Amino acid sequence: MTDSLAHPAPLADPHLVYDPVAGDGPKDVVILGSTGSIGTQAIDLVLRHPGRFRVTALSANGGRVALLAEQAHRLRVRTVAVAREDAVPALREALAAEYGPGEALPEILAGPDAASQLAASDCHTVLNGITGSIGLAPTLAALGAGRTLALANKESLIVGGPLVKGLAKPGQIIPVDSEHAALFQAVAAGTRADVRKLVVTASGGPFRGRTKAELANVTVEDALAHPTWAMGPVITINSATLVNKGLEVIEAHLLYDIPFDRIEVVVHPQSYVHSMVEFTDGSTIAQATPPDMRGPIAIGLGWPERVPDAAPAFDWSKASTWEFFPLDNEAFPSVNLARHVGQLAGTAPAVFNAANEECVEAFLGGALPFNGIMETVTRVVEEHGTPDTGTSLTVSDVLEAETWARARARELTATTATAEARA
């Protein structure tokens, strides 16, 4: 199989350490998406290890300004940024309420480019915890500025793979997804040539074991009841459809330069083993911890050093059972569709991701049934076809493809809602 996105070295290589700012003292960190799940857990980790990390700037969308102000004050950051310019007055009030008399307030940046400005600012590591493909521009900004990128925003790699690979230096990206942090650590047990297969684990979500027919009438509440992880609604629905696992397959291909036919997905309900690497001698190295994102975040911020007590460890004196099952591709077609768009490359992954985001919002709003999410995404991908962008993919190409995919997904969703109303 030909790897159309071949690169001289894997983007995520634990054997290589990219250090843009060598020196003693705490590592300066910028956190993008600080009020989200990844951001809040990263801040918890930083506050428990003040000698290792110093946060210089925070960014958020602007919907939780009180929390952002509290974070800024606790961390004593120089700059805060919000994507929504209309959130600035409320943010100023929140900062004034949080800071005491005589305390200098942080600089405020606002607008769609604010996170990218912070990503290129003076620091050692940028943690990109933004949700969605809007994280692409900050990812490119961090890489272009020579920062180490702790990447939790998988969408930026999915939609802009060639752009990211064209900018990143070997070892510059450290993945923060639990699955890819696991692969990152397991790959360190051998060389790239030793790797036979990557095995990405999936919890199976709330609907593990159900057939496609049994999924036809599941509710939003059913889909949001994830058995293992506490996440935001979009990510939780992506876990229920297993779209998140499809995105992770594409991400693994891009990060480790392993062909798609050597990346396998298995269902592991306990979510203890976060992923595995099978080597050519028959050995399999599995990375395992209790489900807790602070472990992967600590790898992203601290590598090549380990951060003590970053996350809970197992109590091996207690009996436990770990199960593994094959993936039901008929009930959950998202993984195979993701492989398909990953092999198409170009703007196809961006179309897949954007259409899915629109369909998830439609499902959450009651305008689309659960099975309709992937049915609609599949149709959008098929209609998009395989435009040839070659090696000249640009950010404009990605944005144009996303805009078309979102519009087409909304049209198809409206047609589905109308048909159901008439039935």
Secondary structure, 3 states (H helix, E strand, C coil): CCCCCCCCCCCCCCCCCCCCCCCCCCEEEEEECCCCHHHHHHHHHHHHCCCCEEEEEEEECCCCHHHHHHHHHHHCCCEEEECCHHHHHHHHHHHHHHCCCCCCCCEEEECCCHHHHHHCCCCCEEEECCCCHHHHHHHHHHHHCCCEEEECCHHHHHHCHHHHHHHCCCCCEEECCHHHHHHHHHHCCCCHHHEEEEEEEECCHHHCCCCCHHHCCCCHHHHHCCCCCCCCHHHHHHHHHCHHHHHHHHHHHHHHCCCHHHEEEEECCCCCEEEEEEECCCCEEEEECCCCCHHHHHHHHHCCCCCCCCCCCCCCCCCCCCCCEECCCCCCCHHHHHHHHHHHCCCHHHHHHHHHHHHHHHHHCCCCCHHHHHHHHHHHHHHHCCCCCCCCCCHHHHHHHHHHHHHHHHHHHHHHHHHHHHC
